[in-house]
C-alpha cells in the first residue's frame, strides 16, 4: 500500500488544489489536523470551500478553521457555527463575515450530517424533518421542501449530498498497510466514505494490520479509502494524543488574531516555525 503514503505533511498539502472543497471534523477527539492546516497556509492554497462537521465550535477545531480563514485560504464555509467554544469568538471568521470577504452557507449540525450520509451512500440527497419552519431553510436555495410521498400534507426537507473533494483529519495511528484507526470517531469514517480523497496525519505507524485484531477492526478506516498519510506526532495541537486541549494556547491565538498585526505575528511564529516544537515530524517510508 505504498501509494497511500506521503513523505511529509507538506506533501499532503501539495495535493490540495486551489478551489477544492474540504471537510474538517468537530475536534471533540484528536481529529484536528492542525499540522496539515498549517501546511496548507504555507502552501498558499486559495479558494477552499470548507464544510465543518458538525459545528466547529470546539476550541481546537474552531482555531484551525479560523486560522485558514485568516490566512486567506478559505473562500466559503458551510457550517452551523464557528467559534472557539468556551474561549469565545473566532476572530478572523468574525472579521471576514463582517467584511463580506467570506461566503457563509448557514446549516445545522443534523443537516450537515444528513448531507454527508447521503454522500457516503451515493445518494443525491437526504430527507430531514427538523428544518421545517426554521429560518435557516429560507436562506438555503439549494434545499428543497416536498410532500412526503407516503403521506399527503406532510412536508419534508431535502438537503443535497455532500461529497467533498477532500476529507482531512488527524488520527492516533495507522498500520503498515495504510489502514487508519479512529476508534469510535465515526465522523471520520463517514467523511472518508463521502470524500473523493482522504488525507490523514497520524501520531504513529504500527506494524502489522489492524484487521487482524477483532477488537480494533471495527474502528478502522481501510487503506483503500486513504490516499495520503503523514506521521506527525502532536499534529493535532492544541489538542494532544490523549484528547486534552491546551486552552492557554487557544487563548493566546485568540488574543493575537484580534488584530491584523497580531495575527500575522502569530502565523510567523507558529506556522512558519519548525513543527518540531510540538512534536517532530517523521517521514513515512
N, C-alpha and C positions, 0 to 999 in steps of 0.2 A: 504493500500500500504506500510505497514511497512517494507516489504522485500526490498524495494528500498533504504532504509536509512542506513547510516553508523554512527557510534558513533564519529568518528573523521577523520580528513584528513589523518592521518597516517594509519587508517584502509582502506581508499580508496587506498592509495599507496600500501598496502599489497596485493591488488587484482591483481596488475600488475606483471606478472612473468617476469623473465629474458627472453630476446629474443622476447618480444612482439612487434607488430607494433602499432604505436600511431599516431593519427592526432592531430596537435596543430594549433590553429587559428592565424589569422594575427595580432590581437591585436589593431586594429583601434577602437575597442569598449572595454568595460570592460570584455573581454573574456580570458584574460591571466591568466591561473591557476597557478600563481607563488607559492602559498602556497602548492599546490599539487606537483609541480615540486620539491620544497624543501623537501617535504616528501619522494619523490622518491629518492632523493640524500641521505637522512638519512637512508632509507631502504637499500641502496646499490645496487639498481637494475642495471643489466648489459645487454649489447647486444641489446638495443632497436633499432628499425628502426623507425625513425621519419619522418612523412610526413607533411610539412609545408603548410599552406593554407593562402594566396597563396604564399607569398614570405618570410614571417617572417622578413620583413625589418623595421617594426615599432619598435621604441626603446624598448618598454617593452617586446614584443614577441621575438625580437632578443636576448635580455638579458636572457630571460628564456631558450631558446634552447641553447644558448652559455653556460649557467650555467650547463645544463645537459651534454653537450659535455665535458666541462672542468672537471666535476666530474667523468667522465668515464662511464656514464650511457648509452651513445648512440654509437652504432657501425656503423650505416649508416643513411643517410638522403636522402630524395627525395625532392628537393627544387629548386626554381628558384632564390634563393639568401638568404643569412642570413647576416644581418648587424644590427647595432644599429641606422640605418637611419641617421638623421642629426647629431647624436653624433659621428658617424664614424664606423670603422670596428668592428666586433665581435672578440675579441682577441683569445679566446680559440678555436673557429671554425677555424679561420685563421691558428692558430698554428697546429691544428690537421690535416688540409688539407696538409700543407707543410710537416708535419712529416709522412704523409701517414698512420696515425692511424684511419682515418675516411673515410669510403666509401661514395662517393657523387654521387647520380644519378641526373644528370642535367635534369631540367624540365623547363617548362614555366608555368606561372600562368594559362593560358587557358587550358594547358594540364592536370594540377593537377585537376582543376575544372571538366574537361570532365571525367577524370577517376573516380572522386568522384561521379559525377552524374550518371555514369554507375553503380557504386557500389550501390548507393541508390536505383536505379531502378531494380536491379537484372540482369543487362545486363553484358555480358562478356567483352565488350569493347565499346569505343565511337569513332566516326569519328571526325577528326579535320583537317581543311584545312590549317590553318596558319603555321603548321610545315613544309610544303613542301618547300624545298630549304634552310632550316635552317641548321646551323652547329650542333645544338643540336640533330637533328634527326640522325646524323651519329654516335653519341655516345650512342644511346639507342637501343641495340639489341633486347629489348623486345617490341619495337614499330614497326609497320609494315606500308608499303605503298602498296595500292592496287588500281586497276582501279575502278572508280565509276561504280557500276553495272548497273546504269541507263543511263550512258553517256560514251561511249568509249573514251579513250585518255584523261581522266580527273582523275589524280591521287588524292588519298585522304589518309591521315594518320590515323592509328588506334592506340589508346592507351588502355592498359588493364584497367579493372575496379580496383578501389582502395577500398578494404574492409579491413580496419584496424581492428586489434583485439580490440583496444580501441580508443574512442574519449574522450579527456579530455578538459574541459574548465570551465571558471568562468561565472556566470550569476548573474543578480541583485537579483532574488528571485525565490523561489519555493513556492508551496501552500501545504496545509495539506495533499493533496492526492498524492504528489510526482510529480506533473506537474511542469515544469520549464519554466519561462517566459524569452524570449530572445528578445522580441520586433521585430525590423527589422533585427536582426542579423541572416539572413537566412543561413549563412555559418554553424552555429552551428546546425541548423535543418538538413541540408544536411549531416553533419558529423555524427550526431546521427543515421540517417537512414542507412548510409553506414557501420557503425562500428558494430562489434559484441557485444561490451559492451560500455556503456556511463557512465562516472564518472564526476560529476559536483560539484564544490564548489559554494556556493551562499552567498550573503550578509545577507539574512534573509528568514524566512519561514512565509508565510501569512496564515491566517485562510481561510477556505472555498475552493472553486475550481475556478481557472481562467476561466474554460469553462462556468461558469455561467455568465460571463461578455462578451458580444459580442464584445466590443471594444478591449478586451485583448486577446481573444481566438485565433485570427489569429497569434499571436506572441508566441505561447506556444508549447513546446515540450511535448507530452503526457507522462505520467508516465511509460507506458509500454516500452518506449524506454530508460528509465533512470534507471540504475541498482544501482547507488550509489550516495547519496547526503550528503555533509557535509556543515554545516553552518560556514563560516569563514569570518567575516567582515574584509575587507581590503585584502582579499585573492588574489586580482589581482594586488597588489603592484608590481611595482612602479606606476601603474595606480590607480585611485580612482573611487568610485562608480559613479561619475558624468562624467567620461570619460576623465579626465585630466591625465597628466603623470608628474611624478617628474623627470625632466631631470637631476637635480643635482644628484639624486640617481643613475641614469644610468651612468652619467659621473664618479661618484665615483667607480662604479663597473668596468667600462672600464679601468680606471687607475690601479686599483688593479689587474685586470685579465691579464695585460700585462706581469706579471711575475708569475712563479710558487709559490713563497713565498707569493706574494700579493694576488693571487687567493686563496691560502689555508687560509690566514688570513681572507679574506672576507667571505669565506664559514664558517669558525669557528664562526665568529661574527654574521652572518646573518642566516645561515641555521640551526645551532645548538643552536642558542639563541631562547628563547621562542617567538613565533609569536605574543604574546600579544603586542609587541612593535608597531605593525602595525594594531592592532585591535584584540580583544580577540576572540579565537575560541570558538564556542558554540556547545555543544553536542546536536545532533538531537535525540529527544526522540523516 
